[in-house]
Amino acid sequence: MDNVSVIAMLTLSRFSGPTSYRLTVFALTLLCYCVIWLLNVTIIVATIVDKSLHEPMYIFLCNLCINGLYGTAGFYPKFLNDLLSGIHVISHAGCLLQGFVLHSAACADFSILVLMAYDRYVAICRPLVYHSVMTKQRVYVLVFFAWLLPLSLMSMGTITTSRFRLCKSDISKIYCTNFAISQLACSPSIESIIIPAFNITFYFGHFIFVIWSYVYLIRTCLTSKENRSKFMQTCLPHLLCLITFIVCLLFDLLYIRFGSKQIPRSAQHFMAIEFILIPPIINPLIYGFKLTRMKNRIIQFLSRKHL
């Protein structure tokens, strides 16, 4: 029984302050969550309803929005409940599940953004073979593996983390991660080093592929005014979403490893939730306003609602 945790409940870091402060944070958090649902569901419904949007770029965008809802569902409901109840505890199993959802959503986000980079590379650098390369069957296979790989990778990490014997119960974050749980282990293990290293390799490999794609994209776009127009219309939104995601994720990862206790608690909490707050709002906004066909479809849909 050495690998079985004897601690059933874990304590999460809490918002300090009077009840009125917690109610204000609750209202703002609920508003953010509603905005996330509204924006992402709008993009998803527009893509599904309009058959002219059943193209690789929009299919990938739809999955990006679905993943945004999936990832935020692992944090917001629990956090909103904690704000109302004032009790910031979670079961060991629930903590593992939350960590799995947040980790897998982050990995899936990166995988889908990589597919979008590949799609733009083929569309601009190899336009003559685009439709033969990005067939519907191939797009569905790519989407399937973009979900399967993160879910499988995070499943292994979660199963490994669940085997740690815990001697502490306080997590210094407002949500659970595998790294935070491993910090509660009675003794360090080789798994606590291998799993993060494997995850970093996953992100680094994806990052190198994106850099490679954009090097070719920029080189190709410099030779043609038409390609420059395509880049500004379809690649710029993707690049902005990618940069937003990477900055937020790196900020969180660096804070986890090197966070300072001298930083105010509220600032620590904000830094911790950046990657589940900013990208799910920014992604649909950027694509909704920048992609002309998507914007026109949303405007038509809203116009019909007002008739």
Secondary structure, 3 states (H helix, E strand, C coil): CCCCCCCCEEEECCCCCCHHHHHHHHHHHHHHHHHHHHHHHHHHHHHHHCHHHCCHHHHHHHHHHHHHHHHHHCCHHHHHHHHHHCCCEEEHHHHHHHHHHHHHHHHHHHHHHHHHHHHHHHHHHCHHHHHHHCCHHHHHHHHHHHHHHHHHHHHHHHHHHHCCCECCCEECCCCCCHHHHHCCECCCCCHHHHHHHHHHHHHHHHHHHHHHHHHHHHHHHCCCHHHHHHHHHHHHHHHHHHHHHHHHHHHHHHHHHHCCCCCCHHHHHHHHHHHHCHHHHHHHHHHHHHCHHHHHHHHHHHHHHHC
